[in-house]
Amino acid sequence: MSKPITEHVDVALIGAGIMSATLGTFLKELEPNLKVAMFERLNDCGQESSNSWNNAGTGHAANCELNYTPPNTDGTVDISKALEVNTEFDLSRQLWSYLVTKGKIADPQDFIHSCPHMSLVWGADNIKFLHQRYKQMSANHCYENIQYSEDKKQIEEWIPLVMEGRDPNQAVAVTRVVTGTDVDYGALTHLLVDQLSKQSNFELHYKHDVIDIKRNETGGWNIEVKDLTTHEKYIISAKFVFVGAGGRAIDLLQKSEIPEGKGYGGFPVSGIWLRCDEDKISSRHHAKVYGKADEGSPPMSVPHLDTRIIGGKRSLLFGPYAGFSSKFLKQGSYFDLFKSMRPGNILPMLDVAKDNWDLTEYLVGQVLQTSAHQFDMLKKFYPEAQHEDWTEAVAGQRVQIIKPEPKHHGMLEFGTELISSEDKSFTVLLGASPGASTAAFIALNILKTCFNKQLENEGWEARLKTIIPTYGIDLKIDAQTCRDIRATTAKILKLDA
């Protein structure tokens, strides 16, 4: 039996990942007197999708991810999505720079390092595509520093491991953005939560599981929480609730019973990495090298050979190899998928299954792959790779959105989506990539949607412009402001300009 209400807060943040930490940081900077509580069922923050080893950590700026630049039927390339993600990452850089200048993050190199972002292709059609992509992107100020090469000697200087031992008759092409970054989102989440926990009117509750959420009589929300240490249950009331709980978000959206969430479901995708911690190898590869995804594969399975710097140690990750698990969280239950099924989302889920059979076949094929097959893919990127230098690591779980559609019943979405109640007192984030890298952009959307009155009437907008100097400016259009802010944040974050 739950206890009576024992606490009232202005804002409840459910989940202690990068998204809740980012939104909480914005809110406390804009209004320090807000009473904010964060709840996490695990014993630390950033342990699921935000964990350093559970995500690619590319600092997604759409520099190298070819799935953001699909080809058009006329031979051109659509770069509109890439431009959006590219400038959204600038907002994250501005937030982090603000926190560094305020002394709330002592050393940016605790979580971010310069690391070139590269795209690698082979075969005539793919090379033609990459060159067209380069032509269009380099013509835009957002990508004016992108480089292109088919010169094997030049490419070997940039990425020696990728070229050594390669068939000399194989034509290859690459693009390179030297201003790319490697971001350790696990470390960043800890830094953000640590600075929040030092502030007044902020409470952090680890090992507390939110088991129910319902409307209360005042227009806010009653949140039922279970203390996993004492097994006590209690209720707090909140004026505003944000659910940034990764794979758990579907369950809490359903429990809220907001009409806007009706029909939503989730499709879980797991992943496997190959990981190399050998200094003699990792020291010779300083780049994130992305290839092209197989036909029908999900975006999270685009193959890439990544430099990762975690806890000051340089490693390499290759993958991910997609797989299937019915879990919605890495530390979840095999019943998660089945428990998420409701009368309202059965049709959308069945519709998605029918229309995405190629994805199902792809995932089944990946699950059945042997380690030898997986290593063969690595050798396409790193021809002289040796088995003994690599170990297998399980990546984080991702839950792709199954979205209700009036005409088609259901549609599989690979991005992220915010769903808010009509009165804007409840918001949930669904989906996966590129969530972490665009966390500041997502948080700003929540502020504009759910805290519009405070922005307009309570001075929040002026304060927001001290955190995000380009707030209200479209960096895709304003070339000089784009150049200026990138130079400023690069200096503060100790990055290559």
ROTOR-786062 format. One record per residue (C-alpha): x, y negated, z; residue in one letter. Coordinates in steps of 0.25 Angstrom, whole numbers, plus 2048, in hexadecimal, padded with zeros to 3 digits. Example, Ala and Ser with C-alpha at 12.3 -4.5 7.8 and 13.67 -1.06 7.14 Angstrom:
2
{r {831,812,81F},'A'}
{r {837,804,81D},'S'}
! end
This chain:
497
{r {800,800,800},'M'}
{r {806,7F2,7FC},'S'}
{r {808,7E8,807},'K'}
{r {800,7DA,806},'P'}
{r {807,7CF,7FE},'I'}
{r {814,7CB,805},'T'}
{r {81B,7C2,7FC},'E'}
{r {817,7B7,7F1},'H'}
{r {821,7B3,7E6},'V'}
{r {820,7AA,7DB},'D'}
{r {827,7B3,7D1},'V'}
{r {829,7C3,7D1},'A'}
{r {834,7C8,7C8},'L'}
{r {832,7D7,7C6},'I'}
{r {83F,7DE,7C2},'G'}
{r {84D,7D9,7C5},'A'}
{r {853,7D9,7B7},'G'}
{r {858,7CE,7AE},'I'}
{r {84B,7C9,7AA},'M'}
{r {845,7C7,7B8},'S'}
{r {853,7C2,7BD},'A'}
{r {853,7B8,7B1},'T'}
{r {844,7B3,7B3},'L'}
{r {847,7B2,7C2},'G'}
{r {853,7A9,7C0},'T'}
{r {84B,7A0,7B7},'F'}
{r {840,79F,7C1},'L'}
{r {849,79C,7CD},'K'}
{r {851,792,7C6},'E'}
{r {844,78A,7C1},'L'}
{r {83D,78B,7CF},'E'}
{r {846,790,7DA},'P'}
{r {83B,790,7E4},'N'}
{r {833,79B,7DC},'L'}
{r {832,7A7,7E5},'K'}
{r {837,7B3,7DC},'V'}
{r {837,7C1,7E0},'A'}
{r {83E,7CC,7D7},'M'}
{r {83B,7DB,7D8},'F'}
{r {843,7E6,7D3},'E'}
{r {841,7F5,7D6},'R'}
{r {850,7F9,7D5},'L'}
{r {85A,7F5,7DF},'N'}
{r {861,7EA,7D6},'D'}
{r {85E,7E1,7CA},'C'}
{r {861,7E3,7BC},'G'}
{r {861,7F2,7BC},'Q'}
{r {858,7F6,7B1},'E'}
{r {858,7EF,7A3},'S'}
{r {861,7E4,7A8},'S'}
{r {86C,7ED,7AD},'N'}
{r {879,7EB,7A7},'S'}
{r {87A,7F9,7A1},'W'}
{r {86B,7FA,79D},'N'}
{r {86B,7F0,792},'N'}
{r {874,7EC,787},'A'}
{r {878,7DF,78D},'G'}
{r {87B,7D8,780},'T'}
{r {876,7CA,784},'G'}
{r {86C,7CC,779},'H'}
{r {86D,7C0,770},'A'}
{r {869,7C7,763},'A'}
{r {877,7C5,75E},'N'}
{r {879,7D4,75A},'C'}
{r {86C,7DB,75C},'E'}
{r {868,7DE,74E},'L'}
{r {859,7E2,752},'N'}
{r {857,7D3,755},'Y'}
{r {85A,7D0,746},'T'}
{r {851,7D9,73D},'P'}
{r {852,7D9,72E},'P'}
{r {847,7D3,726},'N'}
{r {842,7D9,719},'T'}
{r {849,7CE,710},'D'}
{r {857,7D2,716},'G'}
{r {858,7C7,720},'T'}
{r {858,7C9,72F},'V'}
{r {84E,7C3,739},'D'}
{r {857,7BC,744},'I'}
{r {84B,7B6,74B},'S'}
{r {84B,7C0,757},'K'}
{r {85A,7BF,758},'A'}
{r {85A,7B0,759},'L'}
{r {84F,7B0,764},'E'}
{r {857,7BA,76D},'V'}
{r {864,7B3,76A},'N'}
{r {85F,7A6,76F},'T'}
{r {858,7AC,77B},'E'}
{r {865,7B2,780},'F'}
{r {86A,7A3,780},'D'}
{r {85F,7A1,78B},'L'}
{r {865,7AC,793},'S'}
{r {873,7A6,792},'R'}
{r {86D,798,796},'Q'}
{r {867,79E,7A3},'L'}
{r {874,7A5,7A7},'W'}
{r {87C,799,7A4},'S'}
{r {873,791,7AD},'Y'}
{r {875,79B,7B8},'L'}
{r {884,79B,7B6},'V'}
{r {885,78C,7B7},'T'}
{r {87C,78C,7C4},'K'}
{r {885,796,7CA},'G'}
{r {87A,7A1,7CB},'K'}
{r {883,7AA,7C2},'I'}
{r {891,7A8,7C6},'A'}
{r {898,7AF,7BA},'D'}
{r {891,7B1,7AD},'P'}
{r {89B,7BC,7A9},'Q'}
{r {895,7C5,7B4},'D'}
{r {88A,7C8,7AA},'F'}
{r {88D,7C2,79C},'I'}
{r {899,7C3,792},'H'}
{r {89C,7BF,784},'S'}
{r {89B,7CB,77B},'C'}
{r {899,7CA,76B},'P'}
{r {88D,7D0,766},'H'}
{r {88E,7D7,759},'M'}
{r {885,7DF,74F},'S'}
{r {88B,7EA,747},'L'}
{r {886,7F1,73B},'V'}
{r {88A,7FB,730},'W'}
{r {884,7FE,723},'G'}
{r {881,7F5,717},'A'}
{r {873,7F2,71B},'D'}
{r {876,7EF,729},'N'}
{r {882,7E6,725},'I'}
{r {879,7DE,71C},'K'}
{r {86F,7DD,727},'F'}
{r {879,7D8,731},'L'}
{r {87F,7CE,727},'H'}
{r {872,7C8,724},'Q'}
{r {86F,7C7,733},'R'}
{r {87C,7C0,735},'Y'}
{r {879,7B6,72A},'K'}
{r {86C,7B2,730},'Q'}
{r {871,7B2,73E},'M'}
{r {87E,7AA,73C},'S'}
{r {875,79F,735},'A'}
{r {86E,79D,742},'N'}
{r {875,794,74D},'H'}
{r {872,79F,757},'C'}
{r {87B,7A9,750},'Y'}
{r {885,79F,74A},'E'}
{r {891,7A7,750},'N'}
{r {88D,7B5,74B},'I'}
{r {898,7BC,743},'Q'}
{r {897,7C6,738},'Y'}
{r {8A1,7D0,733},'S'}
{r {8A3,7DC,72A},'E'}
{r {8B2,7DB,72B},'D'}
{r {8B6,7E8,732},'K'}
{r {8C3,7E1,738},'K'}
{r {8BB,7D6,73E},'Q'}
{r {8B1,7DF,744},'I'}
{r {8BC,7E8,74A},'E'}
{r {8C2,7DC,751},'E'}
{r {8B4,7D9,757},'W'}
{r {8B0,7E7,75A},'I'}
{r {8BC,7F1,759},'P'}
{r {8B5,7FD,75F},'L'}
{r {8AA,7FC,755},'V'}
{r {8B3,7FC,749},'M'}
{r {8BE,805,74D},'E'}
{r {8BC,813,747},'G'}
{r {8B1,80E,73E},'R'}
{r {8B0,814,730},'D'}
{r {8B8,809,727},'P'}
{r {8AE,80B,71C},'N'}
{r {8A2,807,725},'Q'}
{r {89D,7F9,722},'A'}
{r {899,7F1,72F},'V'}
{r {895,7E3,733},'A'}
{r {894,7DC,740},'V'}
{r {88F,7CF,745},'T'}
{r {895,7C9,752},'R'}
{r {890,7BE,75C},'V'}
{r {89C,7BB,765},'V'}
{r {893,7B3,76F},'T'}
{r {88C,7C0,773},'G'}
{r {88B,7C4,781},'T'}
{r {88B,7D0,78A},'D'}
{r {881,7CE,796},'V'}
{r {881,7D7,7A2},'D'}
{r {872,7D5,7A5},'Y'}
{r {873,7DE,7B2},'G'}
{r {87E,7D5,7B7},'A'}
{r {876,7C8,7B3},'L'}
{r {869,7CE,7BA},'T'}
{r {871,7CF,7C7},'H'}
{r {876,7C1,7C6},'L'}
{r {868,7BB,7C3},'L'}
{r {862,7C3,7CE},'V'}
{r {86D,7C0,7D8},'D'}
{r {86C,7B1,7D6},'Q'}
{r {85C,7B2,7D7},'L'}
{r {85E,7BA,7E4},'S'}
{r {866,7AF,7EB},'K'}
{r {85A,7A5,7E9},'Q'}
{r {84F,7A1,7F2},'S'}
{r {841,7A6,7EF},'N'}
{r {847,7B2,7E7},'F'}
{r {845,7C0,7EC},'E'}
{r {84B,7CD,7E6},'L'}
{r {845,7DA,7E9},'H'}
{r {84D,7E7,7E4},'Y'}
{r {847,7F5,7E6},'K'}
{r {839,7EF,7E5},'H'}
{r {82F,7F5,7DB},'D'}
{r {824,7ED,7D5},'V'}
{r {819,7F7,7D5},'I'}
{r {80D,7EF,7D1},'D'}
{r {809,7E1,7CD},'I'}
{r {7FB,7DB,7CD},'K'}
{r {7F4,7CD,7CC},'R'}
{r {7F0,7C6,7DA},'N'}
{r {7E5,7BD,7DD},'E'}
{r {7EE,7B0,7DC},'T'}
{r {7F2,7B3,7CD},'G'}
{r {7FF,7B8,7D1},'G'}
{r {804,7C7,7D2},'W'}
{r {805,7D1,7DD},'N'}
{r {811,7D9,7DC},'I'}
{r {812,7E7,7E3},'E'}
{r {820,7EA,7E7},'V'}
{r {826,7F7,7ED},'K'}
{r {833,7F6,7F5},'D'}
{r {83A,803,7F0},'L'}
{r {842,803,7FC},'T'}
{r {837,802,807},'T'}
{r {82C,807,7FE},'H'}
{r {824,7FB,803},'E'}
{r {81A,7F5,7F9},'K'}
{r {817,7E6,7FA},'Y'}
{r {810,7DB,7F1},'I'}
{r {815,7CE,7ED},'I'}
{r {80D,7C3,7E6},'S'}
{r {814,7BC,7DA},'A'}
{r {80F,7B0,7D2},'K'}
{r {817,7B5,7C6},'F'}
{r {81D,7C2,7C3},'V'}
{r {827,7C6,7B8},'F'}
{r {82A,7D4,7B5},'V'}
{r {838,7D7,7AF},'G'}
{r {839,7E5,7B3},'A'}
{r {83D,7EC,7A6},'G'}
{r {836,7F9,7A4},'G'}
{r {82E,7F7,7B0},'R'}
{r {827,7EA,7AA},'A'}
{r {81C,7F2,7A3},'I'}
{r {818,7F9,7B0},'D'}
{r {817,7EC,7B7},'L'}
{r {810,7E5,7AB},'L'}
{r {805,7F0,7AB},'Q'}
{r {803,7EE,7BA},'K'}
{r {801,7DF,7B9},'S'}
{r {7F5,7E2,7B0},'E'}
{r {7F7,7D5,7A8},'I'}
{r {7EF,7D6,79B},'P'}
{r {7FB,7D1,793},'E'}
{r {802,7DE,797},'G'}
{r {7F7,7E8,792},'K'}
{r {7FC,7F2,788},'G'}
{r {80B,7F0,78A},'Y'}
{r {814,7FC,78B},'G'}
{r {822,800,78A},'G'}
{r {82B,809,783},'F'}
{r {838,80D,78A},'P'}
{r {845,80E,783},'V'}
{r {852,813,78A},'S'}
{r {860,813,785},'G'}
{r {86E,819,787},'I'}
{r {87B,812,786},'W'}
{r {889,817,783},'L'}
{r {893,80F,78D},'R'}
{r {8A2,80E,78C},'C'}
{r {8A9,808,798},'D'}
{r {8B7,80B,793},'E'}
{r {8BF,7FE,793},'D'}
{r {8C8,802,788},'K'}
{r {8BC,803,77F},'I'}
{r {8B3,7F8,785},'S'}
{r {8BE,7EE,784},'S'}
{r {8BF,7EF,775},'R'}
{r {8B0,7EC,772},'H'}
{r {8AB,7DE,775},'H'}
{r {89E,7DD,76E},'A'}
{r {88F,7E1,76E},'K'}
{r {88E,7E8,761},'V'}
{r {880,7EB,75C},'Y'}
{r {87B,7F4,750},'G'}
{r {86E,7F7,74A},'K'}
{r {863,7FF,750},'A'}
{r {85E,80C,74A},'D'}
{r {851,80B,743},'E'}
{r {845,80C,74C},'G'}
{r {84E,80A,759},'S'}
{r {84B,800,764},'P'}
{r {853,7F3,765},'P'}
{r {859,7F8,772},'M'}
{r {860,803,76B},'S'}
{r {868,7FB,761},'V'}
{r {876,801,762},'P'}
{r {881,7F8,768},'H'}
{r {88F,7F9,76D},'L'}
{r {88F,7EF,779},'D'}
{r {89A,7E9,781},'T'}
{r {894,7E8,78F},'R'}
{r {89B,7E1,79B},'I'}
{r {895,7E5,7A8},'I'}
{r {89B,7E2,7B6},'G'}
{r {8A7,7DD,7AE},'G'}
{r {8A9,7EA,7A8},'K'}
{r {8A9,7EB,798},'R'}
{r {8A2,7F8,793},'S'}
{r {89C,7FC,785},'L'}
{r {88D,800,783},'L'}
{r {888,807,777},'F'}
{r {87A,80A,773},'G'}
{r {86F,80A,778},'P'}
{r {86A,818,773},'Y'}
{r {85B,817,775},'A'}
{r {853,821,77C},'G'}
{r {846,823,783},'F'}
{r {842,824,791},'S'}
{r {834,822,797},'S'}
{r {83A,81A,7A2},'K'}
{r {837,80B,7A1},'F'}
{r {843,808,7AA},'L'}
{r {851,80F,7AC},'K'}
{r {84D,811,7BA},'Q'}
{r {83F,814,7B7},'G'}
{r {836,820,7B6},'S'}
{r {834,829,7AA},'Y'}
{r {825,827,7AC},'F'}
{r {826,818,7A9},'D'}
{r {821,819,79B},'L'}
{r {815,821,79E},'F'}
{r {811,819,7AA},'K'}
{r {811,80C,7A1},'S'}
{r {806,812,798},'M'}
{r {7F9,80C,79A},'R'}
{r {7EC,80C,792},'P'}
{r {7EF,7FF,78D},'G'}
{r {7FD,802,787},'N'}
{r {7FB,810,782},'I'}
{r {7F6,80C,774},'L'}
{r {802,802,773},'P'}
{r {80C,80D,777},'M'}
{r {806,817,76E},'L'}
{r {806,80D,763},'D'}
{r {815,80A,765},'V'}
{r {818,819,765},'A'}
{r {811,81B,758},'K'}
{r {818,80F,751},'D'}
{r {826,811,757},'N'}
{r {828,820,754},'W'}
{r {836,81C,74D},'D'}
{r {83A,816,75B},'L'}
{r {835,823,762},'T'}
{r {83D,82C,758},'E'}
{r {84A,823,75A},'Y'}
{r {849,824,769},'L'}
{r {847,833,769},'V'}
{r {853,834,760},'G'}
{r {85B,82B,769},'Q'}
{r {857,834,775},'V'}
{r {85C,840,76E},'L'}
{r {869,83B,76A},'Q'}
{r {875,842,76F},'T'}
{r {881,83B,775},'S'}
{r {889,83E,768},'A'}
{r {87E,837,760},'H'}
{r {87F,82B,769},'Q'}
{r {88E,82A,768},'F'}
{r {88D,82B,759},'D'}
{r {885,81D,75A},'M'}
{r {890,817,762},'L'}
{r {89B,81B,758},'K'}
{r {894,813,74E},'K'}
{r {897,807,756},'F'}
{r {8A4,80C,75C},'Y'}
{r {8AA,817,753},'P'}
{r {8B5,81B,75C},'E'}
{r {8AD,81D,769},'A'}
{r {8B0,829,772},'Q'}
{r {8A6,830,77A},'H'}
{r {8AE,830,786},'E'}
{r {8AE,821,787},'D'}
{r {89F,820,788},'W'}
{r {894,824,792},'T'}
{r {885,824,791},'E'}
{r {87D,819,798},'A'}
{r {86E,818,799},'V'}
{r {869,80A,795},'A'}
{r {85D,803,79B},'G'}
{r {84E,806,798},'Q'}
{r {847,7FD,78F},'R'}
{r {838,7FC,78D},'V'}
{r {834,7F7,780},'Q'}
{r {826,7F0,780},'I'}
{r {81A,7F7,77A},'I'}
{r {811,7EB,777},'K'}
{r {802,7EB,774},'P'}
{r {7FE,7E6,767},'E'}
{r {7F0,7E4,762},'P'}
{r {7F2,7E9,754},'K'}
{r {7FB,7F4,757},'H'}
{r {7F8,7F8,765},'H'}
{r {807,7F8,769},'G'}
{r {815,7F3,764},'M'}
{r {823,7F6,769},'L'}
{r {82B,7EA,76D},'E'}
{r {83A,7EA,76F},'F'}
{r {83C,7DC,775},'G'}
{r {837,7D6,782},'T'}
{r {829,7D0,785},'E'}
{r {824,7C8,790},'L'}
{r {815,7CB,795},'I'}
{r {80E,7C0,79E},'S'}
{r {801,7C0,7A5},'S'}
{r {7F7,7B5,7A0},'E'}
{r {7FA,7AC,7AC},'D'}
{r {809,7AE,7AA},'K'}
{r {80B,7B3,7B8},'S'}
{r {810,7C1,7B4},'F'}
{r {81B,7C4,7A9},'T'}
{r {821,7D1,7A5},'V'}
{r {82D,7D3,79C},'L'}
{r {82C,7E0,793},'L'}
{r {836,7E5,789},'G'}
{r {845,7E6,788},'A'}
{r {850,7E0,77F},'S'}
{r {854,7D5,77E},'P'}
{r {84E,7D2,78C},'G'}
{r {85B,7D0,795},'A'}
{r {862,7C6,78B},'S'}
{r {855,7BE,789},'T'}
{r {851,7BE,798},'A'}
{r {852,7AF,799},'A'}
{r {84A,7AD,78D},'F'}
{r {83F,7B7,792},'I'}
{r {83F,7AF,7A0},'A'}
{r {83D,7A2,799},'L'}
{r {831,7A8,792},'N'}
{r {82C,7AC,79F},'I'}
{r {82E,79E,7A5},'L'}
{r {827,798,799},'K'}
{r {81B,7A1,799},'T'}
{r {819,7A3,7A8},'C'}
{r {81F,796,7AE},'F'}
{r {81B,78C,7A4},'N'}
{r {814,783,7AE},'K'}
{r {821,782,7B7},'Q'}
{r {829,780,7AA},'L'}
{r {820,774,7A6},'E'}
{r {81C,76E,7B3},'N'}
{r {826,772,7BE},'E'}
{r {833,76E,7B8},'G'}
{r {837,77C,7B4},'W'}
{r {83A,778,7A6},'E'}
{r {844,76E,7A9},'A'}
{r {84B,778,7B3},'R'}
{r {84B,783,7A8},'L'}
{r {852,77A,79E},'K'}
{r {85E,779,7A8},'T'}
{r {85F,788,7A8},'I'}
{r {85C,78A,799},'I'}
{r {861,77D,792},'P'}
{r {85B,781,785},'T'}
{r {84D,784,78A},'Y'}
{r {843,780,780},'G'}
{r {84E,77F,775},'I'}
{r {84D,78A,76A},'D'}
{r {85C,78E,768},'L'}
{r {858,795,75B},'K'}
{r {856,787,755},'I'}
{r {85F,77D,75D},'D'}
{r {86D,781,758},'A'}
{r {875,777,760},'Q'}
{r {86E,77A,76D},'T'}
{r {870,789,76B},'C'}
{r {87F,787,769},'R'}
{r {880,77E,775},'D'}
{r {879,787,77F},'I'}
{r {881,793,77A},'R'}
{r {88E,78C,77C},'A'}
{r {88A,787,78A},'T'}
{r {885,795,78F},'T'}
{r {891,79C,789},'A'}
{r {89A,793,791},'K'}
{r {893,795,79E},'I'}
{r {891,7A4,79C},'L'}
{r {8A0,7A5,798},'K'}
{r {89C,7AB,78A},'L'}
{r {8A3,7A9,77C},'D'}
{r {89C,79D,776},'A'}
! end
